[in-house]
Amino acid sequence: MNHHDADTLFKSLGDPTRRRLFEHLCVKGEQSVRALTDRAGISQPAVSKHLFVLKEAGLVTGQQRGRETHYTAQADGLRSLVDWTDRMTRFWEAKFDRLDVLLKRMDQ
C-alpha cells in the first residue's frame, strides 16, 4: 500500500457519514442514490459527494440505470487496510514478544 492509497482509504473511512454509507452498502447490498439519501438524512448532493470519495478510494462502484445510479460496496477495497493492520499487528506482537523475553530475563 503506498502512502497516497493509504491516505485516501483512511480519509474516506474517517468520516462517519461515509463509513455509515459504506457499512449500509455492505450489509444491504446494492442501493440507489435515492435510497441512500432517504436513509442518510442528508441532501442528495451531499450523499453524492460522499459516494464520490468512497468510489475514489475503491470502496464502492456505481452503475447508471436509466436516470438513477446504483452503488455497490467493494470489499476488495478494504484489502490494503487489512494488509496494513496485519503488518502493524505483526510489528507490535514482535515488540511485545521481545519485551516479554527481556522481562523474564530480568526476573531471573
Backbone as JSON Lines, residues from 0, in Angstrom:
{"i":0,"aa":"M","n":[0.86,-1.17,0.0],"ca":[0.0,0.0,0.0],"c":[0.9,1.23,0.0]}
{"i":1,"aa":"N","n":[0.75,2.09,-1.0],"ca":[1.55,3.31,-0.98],"c":[0.84,4.35,-0.12]}
{"i":2,"aa":"H","n":[1.57,5.4,0.22],"ca":[1.03,6.39,1.16],"c":[-0.21,7.09,0.63]}
{"i":3,"aa":"H","n":[-0.24,7.35,-0.68],"ca":[-1.41,8.02,-1.26],"c":[-2.65,7.14,-1.12]}
{"i":4,"aa":"D","n":[-2.51,5.86,-1.44],"ca":[-3.64,4.93,-1.31],"c":[-4.11,4.84,0.14]}
{"i":5,"aa":"A","n":[-3.16,4.73,1.05],"ca":[-3.5,4.63,2.47],"c":[-4.2,5.9,2.93]}
{"i":6,"aa":"D","n":[-3.68,7.05,2.55],"ca":[-4.29,8.31,2.95],"c":[-5.72,8.42,2.41]}
{"i":7,"aa":"T","n":[-5.9,8.05,1.16],"ca":[-7.22,8.11,0.53],"c":[-8.2,7.18,1.24]}
{"i":8,"aa":"L","n":[-7.76,5.97,1.53],"ca":[-8.62,5.0,2.19],"c":[-8.98,5.44,3.6]}
{"i":9,"aa":"F","n":[-7.97,5.82,4.39],"ca":[-8.23,6.25,5.77],"c":[-9.09,7.51,5.81]}
{"i":10,"aa":"K","n":[-8.83,8.45,4.91],"ca":[-9.62,9.67,4.86],"c":[-11.07,9.34,4.52]}
{"i":11,"aa":"S","n":[-11.27,8.45,3.57],"ca":[-12.64,8.13,3.17],"c":[-13.41,7.46,4.29]}
{"i":12,"aa":"L","n":[-12.77,6.58,5.04],"ca":[-13.45,5.89,6.14],"c":[-13.44,6.69,7.44]}
{"i":13,"aa":"G","n":[-12.65,7.76,7.48],"ca":[-12.57,8.58,8.67],"c":[-13.82,9.43,8.91]}
{"i":14,"aa":"D","n":[-14.59,9.64,7.88],"ca":[-15.81,10.42,8.02],"c":[-16.97,9.5,8.42]}
{"i":15,"aa":"P","n":[-17.67,9.81,9.52],"ca":[-18.73,8.91,10.0],"c":[-19.87,8.71,9.0]}
{"i":16,"aa":"T","n":[-20.22,9.73,8.23],"ca":[-21.29,9.58,7.25],"c":[-20.87,8.62,6.15]}
{"i":17,"aa":"R","n":[-19.64,8.76,5.65],"ca":[-19.15,7.85,4.61],"c":[-19.05,6.42,5.15]}
{"i":18,"aa":"R","n":[-18.59,6.31,6.39],"ca":[-18.47,4.98,6.99],"c":[-19.85,4.32,7.08]}
{"i":19,"aa":"R","n":[-20.86,5.08,7.49],"ca":[-22.22,4.52,7.58],"c":[-22.76,4.15,6.2]}
{"i":20,"aa":"L","n":[-22.5,4.98,5.19],"ca":[-22.93,4.65,3.83],"c":[-22.27,3.35,3.36]}
{"i":21,"aa":"F","n":[-20.97,3.24,3.58],"ca":[-20.25,2.03,3.17],"c":[-20.77,0.81,3.91]}
{"i":22,"aa":"E","n":[-20.94,0.93,5.23],"ca":[-21.46,-0.18,6.02],"c":[-22.85,-0.6,5.55]}
{"i":23,"aa":"H","n":[-23.69,0.38,5.25],"ca":[-25.04,0.07,4.79],"c":[-24.99,-0.69,3.46]}
{"i":24,"aa":"L","n":[-24.12,-0.25,2.56],"ca":[-23.99,-0.96,1.28],"c":[-23.44,-2.37,1.48]}
{"i":25,"aa":"C","n":[-22.55,-2.53,2.44],"ca":[-22.02,-3.87,2.72],"c":[-23.13,-4.8,3.21]}
{"i":26,"aa":"V","n":[-23.95,-4.3,4.12],"ca":[-24.99,-5.12,4.75],"c":[-26.19,-5.33,3.83]}
{"i":27,"aa":"K","n":[-26.66,-4.27,3.2],"ca":[-27.9,-4.33,2.42],"c":[-27.7,-4.61,0.94]}
{"i":28,"aa":"G","n":[-26.46,-4.49,0.47],"ca":[-26.22,-4.71,-0.96],"c":[-26.48,-3.46,-1.76]}
{"i":29,"aa":"E","n":[-26.61,-3.64,-3.04],"ca":[-26.76,-2.53,-3.98],"c":[-27.93,-1.62,-3.59]}
{"i":30,"aa":"Q","n":[-27.66,-0.31,-3.7],"ca":[-28.67,0.7,-3.36],"c":[-28.58,1.85,-4.35]}
{"i":31,"aa":"S","n":[-29.73,2.44,-4.63],"ca":[-29.75,3.64,-5.47],"c":[-29.35,4.85,-4.62]}
{"i":32,"aa":"V","n":[-28.93,5.9,-5.3],"ca":[-28.59,7.14,-4.59],"c":[-29.82,7.64,-3.84]}
{"i":33,"aa":"R","n":[-30.97,7.5,-4.45],"ca":[-32.21,7.95,-3.8],"c":[-32.44,7.19,-2.49]}
{"i":34,"aa":"A","n":[-32.27,5.87,-2.52],"ca":[-32.47,5.07,-1.3],"c":[-31.43,5.44,-0.23]}
{"i":35,"aa":"L","n":[-30.2,5.66,-0.65],"ca":[-29.16,6.05,0.29],"c":[-29.44,7.44,0.88]}
{"i":36,"aa":"T","n":[-29.95,8.35,0.06],"ca":[-30.28,9.69,0.53],"c":[-31.42,9.63,1.55]}
{"i":37,"aa":"D","n":[-32.45,8.85,1.24],"ca":[-33.58,8.72,2.17],"c":[-33.11,8.21,3.53]}
{"i":38,"aa":"R","n":[-32.17,7.28,3.52],"ca":[-31.69,6.68,4.76],"c":[-30.71,7.59,5.5]}
{"i":39,"aa":"A","n":[-29.89,8.33,4.76],"ca":[-28.81,9.1,5.37],"c":[-29.3,10.34,6.1]}
{"i":40,"aa":"G","n":[-30.41,10.89,5.68],"ca":[-30.91,12.09,6.33],"c":[-30.15,13.35,5.96]}
{"i":41,"aa":"I","n":[-29.44,13.3,4.84],"ca":[-28.73,14.48,4.32],"c":[-29.15,14.67,2.86]}
{"i":42,"aa":"S","n":[-28.77,15.76,2.27],"ca":[-29.19,16.07,0.9],"c":[-28.58,15.1,-0.11]}
{"i":43,"aa":"Q","n":[-29.23,15.0,-1.24],"ca":[-28.73,14.14,-2.32],"c":[-27.35,14.6,-2.81]}
{"i":44,"aa":"P","n":[-27.12,15.91,-2.97],"ca":[-25.77,16.33,-3.37],"c":[-24.7,15.92,-2.35]}
{"i":45,"aa":"A","n":[-25.04,15.98,-1.05],"ca":[-24.07,15.58,-0.03],"c":[-23.79,14.08,-0.11]}
{"i":46,"aa":"V","n":[-24.85,13.29,-0.3],"ca":[-24.66,11.83,-0.45],"c":[-23.79,11.55,-1.67]}
{"i":47,"aa":"S","n":[-24.06,12.22,-2.76],"ca":[-23.28,12.02,-3.99],"c":[-21.8,12.36,-3.79]}
{"i":48,"aa":"K","n":[-21.53,13.43,-3.04],"ca":[-20.13,13.79,-2.76],"c":[-19.45,12.71,-1.91]}
{"i":49,"aa":"H","n":[-20.16,12.19,-0.92],"ca":[-19.6,11.11,-0.09],"c":[-19.36,9.85,-0.93]}
{"i":50,"aa":"L","n":[-20.3,9.54,-1.81],"ca":[-20.13,8.37,-2.67],"c":[-18.95,8.54,-3.62]}
{"i":51,"aa":"F","n":[-18.73,9.76,-4.09],"ca":[-17.58,10.03,-4.96],"c":[-16.28,9.73,-4.23]}
{"i":52,"aa":"V","n":[-16.18,10.16,-2.97],"ca":[-14.97,9.9,-2.18],"c":[-14.79,8.4,-1.97]}
{"i":53,"aa":"L","n":[-15.86,7.7,-1.65],"ca":[-15.78,6.24,-1.46],"c":[-15.38,5.55,-2.77]}
{"i":54,"aa":"K","n":[-15.88,6.06,-3.87],"ca":[-15.54,5.49,-5.18],"c":[-14.06,5.71,-5.5]}
{"i":55,"aa":"E","n":[-13.57,6.92,-5.22],"ca":[-12.16,7.22,-5.44],"c":[-11.25,6.32,-4.6]}
{"i":56,"aa":"A","n":[-11.72,5.91,-3.45],"ca":[-10.94,5.03,-2.56],"c":[-11.09,3.56,-2.94]}
{"i":57,"aa":"G","n":[-11.92,3.27,-3.93],"ca":[-12.11,1.89,-4.37],"c":[-13.04,1.09,-3.48]}
{"i":58,"aa":"L","n":[-13.84,1.79,-2.67],"ca":[-14.74,1.1,-1.73],"c":[-16.13,0.86,-2.28]}
{"i":59,"aa":"V","n":[-16.52,1.6,-3.32],"ca":[-17.82,1.38,-3.96],"c":[-17.66,1.53,-5.46]}
{"i":60,"aa":"T","n":[-18.62,0.95,-6.17],"ca":[-18.73,1.19,-7.61],"c":[-20.15,1.64,-7.88]}
{"i":61,"aa":"G","n":[-20.29,2.45,-8.92],"ca":[-21.61,2.94,-9.31],"c":[-21.95,2.48,-10.71]}
{"i":62,"aa":"Q","n":[-23.23,2.17,-10.9],"ca":[-23.7,1.75,-12.22],"c":[-24.95,2.54,-12.56]}
{"i":63,"aa":"Q","n":[-24.91,3.2,-13.7],"ca":[-26.04,4.0,-14.15],"c":[-27.12,3.07,-14.69]}
{"i":64,"aa":"R","n":[-28.35,3.27,-14.2],"ca":[-29.51,2.53,-14.69],"c":[-30.61,3.54,-14.94]}
{"i":65,"aa":"G","n":[-30.79,3.86,-16.2],"ca":[-31.77,4.9,-16.52],"c":[-31.31,6.22,-15.93]}
{"i":66,"aa":"R","n":[-32.18,6.81,-15.12],"ca":[-31.86,8.1,-14.53],"c":[-31.2,7.98,-13.17]}
{"i":67,"aa":"E","n":[-31.07,6.76,-12.66],"ca":[-30.53,6.55,-11.32],"c":[-29.18,5.84,-11.37]}
{"i":68,"aa":"T","n":[-28.35,6.15,-10.39],"ca":[-27.09,5.43,-10.21],"c":[-27.26,4.53,-9.0]}
{"i":69,"aa":"H","n":[-26.85,3.28,-9.16],"ca":[-26.9,2.3,-8.08],"c":[-25.47,2.0,-7.65]}
{"i":70,"aa":"Y","n":[-25.26,1.97,-6.34],"ca":[-23.93,1.75,-5.78],"c":[-23.85,0.4,-5.09]}
{"i":71,"aa":"T","n":[-22.67,-0.19,-5.17],"ca":[-22.38,-1.47,-4.54],"c":[-21.06,-1.35,-3.81]}
{"i":72,"aa":"A","n":[-20.99,-1.92,-2.61],"ca":[-19.74,-1.94,-1.84],"c":[-18.76,-2.9,-2.5]}
{"i":73,"aa":"Q","n":[-17.5,-2.55,-2.43],"ca":[-16.42,-3.38,-2.97],"c":[-15.52,-3.8,-1.82]}
{"i":74,"aa":"A","n":[-15.73,-5.01,-1.33],"ca":[-14.95,-5.5,-0.19],"c":[-13.45,-5.52,-0.5]}
{"i":75,"aa":"D","n":[-13.09,-5.75,-1.75],"ca":[-11.67,-5.75,-2.13],"c":[-11.02,-4.41,-1.85]}
{"i":76,"aa":"G","n":[-11.81,-3.35,-1.79],"ca":[-11.28,-2.03,-1.5],"c":[-10.67,-1.95,-0.11]}
{"i":77,"aa":"L","n":[-11.07,-2.87,0.76],"ca":[-10.53,-2.91,2.12],"c":[-9.24,-3.73,2.22]}
{"i":78,"aa":"R","n":[-8.85,-4.39,1.15],"ca":[-7.67,-5.28,1.18],"c":[-6.44,-4.55,1.68]}
{"i":79,"aa":"S","n":[-6.2,-3.35,1.21],"ca":[-4.99,-2.62,1.64],"c":[-5.08,-2.26,3.12]}
{"i":80,"aa":"L","n":[-6.26,-1.99,3.62],"ca":[-6.44,-1.7,5.05],"c":[-6.17,-2.96,5.87]}
{"i":81,"aa":"V","n":[-6.68,-4.09,5.42],"ca":[-6.44,-5.36,6.11],"c":[-4.95,-5.69,6.11]}
{"i":82,"aa":"D","n":[-4.3,-5.51,4.97],"ca":[-2.85,-5.76,4.87],"c":[-2.09,-4.86,5.83]}
{"i":83,"aa":"W","n":[-2.45,-3.59,5.89],"ca":[-1.77,-2.65,6.77],"c":[-1.96,-3.04,8.23]}
{"i":84,"aa":"T","n":[-3.18,-3.38,8.62],"ca":[-3.42,-3.76,10.02],"c":[-2.7,-5.06,10.36]}
{"i":85,"aa":"D","n":[-2.61,-5.98,9.41],"ca":[-1.84,-7.21,9.64],"c":[-0.36,-6.89,9.88]}
{"i":86,"aa":"R","n":[0.2,-5.99,9.07],"ca":[1.61,-5.6,9.25],"c":[1.82,-4.95,10.6]}
{"i":87,"aa":"M","n":[0.92,-4.06,10.98],"ca":[1.05,-3.38,12.27],"c":[0.88,-4.37,13.43]}
{"i":88,"aa":"T","n":[-0.01,-5.32,13.28],"ca":[-0.21,-6.34,14.32],"c":[1.06,-7.16,14.49]}
{"i":89,"aa":"R","n":[1.66,-7.6,13.39],"ca":[2.91,-8.37,13.48],"c":[4.02,-7.54,14.09]}
{"i":90,"aa":"F","n":[4.11,-6.27,13.72],"ca":[5.12,-5.38,14.26],"c":[5.0,-5.29,15.78]}
{"i":91,"aa":"W","n":[3.78,-5.0,16.28],"ca":[3.6,-4.82,17.71],"c":[3.7,-6.14,18.47]}
{"i":92,"aa":"E","n":[3.26,-7.23,17.88],"ca":[3.41,-8.52,18.54],"c":[4.88,-8.85,18.73]}
{"i":93,"aa":"A","n":[5.7,-8.56,17.72],"ca":[7.14,-8.8,17.83],"c":[7.75,-7.93,18.93]}
{"i":94,"aa":"K","n":[7.33,-6.67,19.0],"ca":[7.83,-5.78,20.06],"c":[7.47,-6.32,21.44]}
{"i":95,"aa":"F","n":[6.23,-6.73,21.61],"ca":[5.78,-7.25,22.91],"c":[6.45,-8.58,23.25]}
{"i":96,"aa":"D","n":[6.7,-9.41,22.24],"ca":[7.42,-10.66,22.48],"c":[8.83,-10.38,22.99]}
{"i":97,"aa":"R","n":[9.52,-9.42,22.37],"ca":[10.86,-9.05,22.81],"c":[10.83,-8.47,24.22]}
{"i":98,"aa":"L","n":[9.84,-7.67,24.5],"ca":[9.69,-7.11,25.84],"c":[9.45,-8.21,26.86]}
{"i":99,"aa":"D","n":[8.62,-9.18,26.51],"ca":[8.34,-10.31,27.4],"c":[9.62,-11.1,27.7]}
{"i":100,"aa":"V","n":[10.43,-11.34,26.67],"ca":[11.7,-12.05,26.87],"c":[12.61,-11.25,27.79]}
{"i":101,"aa":"L","n":[12.7,-9.96,27.57],"ca":[13.53,-9.09,28.4],"c":[13.06,-9.1,29.85]}
{"i":102,"aa":"L","n":[11.78,-9.0,30.07],"ca":[11.24,-9.01,31.43],"c":[11.5,-10.34,32.12]}
{"i":103,"aa":"K","n":[11.39,-11.42,31.41],"ca":[11.67,-12.75,32.01],"c":[13.14,-12.87,32.39]}
{"i":104,"aa":"R","n":[14.03,-12.34,31.54],"ca":[15.45,-12.36,31.87],"c":[15.74,-11.5,33.1]}
{"i":105,"aa":"M","n":[15.05,-10.39,33.22],"ca":[15.26,-9.5,34.35],"c":[14.77,-10.16,35.66]}
{"i":106,"aa":"D","n":[13.76,-11.0,35.57],"ca":[13.21,-11.68,36.75],"c":[14.13,-12.78,37.26]}
{"i":107,"aa":"Q","n":[15.02,-13.26,36.43],"ca":[15.87,-14.4,36.83],"c":[17.01,-13.98,37.69]}
